[in-house]
Amino acid sequence: MPHAITADGTRIAYQVRGSGAPLVLLAGQANSHHWWDAVRSDFHPARSTITLDHRGTGDSDKPERPYSTEEFADDVAAVLDDLGIGRADVYGTSMGGRVAQWVAIRHPHRVRRLVLGCTSPGVRGVAAGEAVRTALADPDPAAVERTLLDLMYTPGWRAAHPGPYAVLGDPAMPGHARRRHRLASARHDTWDALPRVTAPTLVVHGTDDLFNPTENAHLLAGRIPDARTHLVRGGRHAYFEEFRAETSPLVLDFLTAGP
């Protein structure tokens, strides 16, 4: 397993699959690269895919200190440096979309095209409703898992796809790292910086996403110059998996549409 070494000495594990122009895929909060297992091959006809284990997850180091989405973005740049890649397309979903925003803001020369899925500008975005927050705070882990599954997928899709599900978090993640991921995502705030994004941007969101309300797609598109928006009818938080037949070609078309 190759690793990039960041400026602070943290080892970031990464994975490269396929061939072609590089596409970086960024996973959600408290998840490793396995978040993308079900769909990454959809991009391989036209792109190589690069995933990484966020610090605190998978085979990356798990330092016991605060994390931030800005730091996660710098970790992405370190991976590109290690691969000798100057510029790549970047597609992030959920917290990975928050990280992708900072990659485009802090390292604009590294991002050719940007796709932001089921994500938010952060503290000035629209938060999940009280009922969702209460359900996710249940002390029973099984109850929380049931809530997460309902937020991620429609009941009909789950009935036809009984799992296992790769988007429920890295099961081997230590508690300190899980808490730091949660705080990093909760403190994310790109509102003032989003107008500095120069990469052509596509914002994708499910219309039935209660985990990260759909209003955030419009907020992001309103802050990023010339951003396009695509709403996935009936999609919940894991639209990219359940509605892959719609959204994977959509993303590939966007990535291949321009220079």
Salt bridges, closest charged atoms under 4 A:
ASP8 OD2 - ARG55 NH1 2.97
ASP8 OD2 - ARG65 NH2 2.00
ASP37 OD2 - HIS34 ND1 2.71
ASP42 OD1 - ARG244 NH2 2.54
ASP53 OD1 - HIS33 ND1 2.69
ASP61 OD1 - ARG11 NH1 3.51
GLU71 OE2 - ARG55 NH1 3.31
GLU71 OE2 - ARG65 NH2 2.72
ASP74 OD2 - ARG106 NH2 2.83
ASP74 OD1 - HIS107 NE2 2.75
ASP75 OD2 - ARG55 NE 2.75
ASP81 OD1 - ARG110 NH1 2.92
ASP89 OD2 - ARG47 NE 3.06
ASP89 OD1 - ARG112 NE 2.87
ASP150 OD1 - ARG158 NH1 3.79
ASP150 OD1 - ARG236 NH1 3.05
ASP189 OD2 - ARG124 NH2 3.22
ASP192 OD2 - ARG124 NH2 3.19
ASP209 OD2 - HIS205 NE2 3.32
ASP209 OD2 - HIS237 ND1 2.86
GLU246 OE2 - HIS230 NE2 2.74
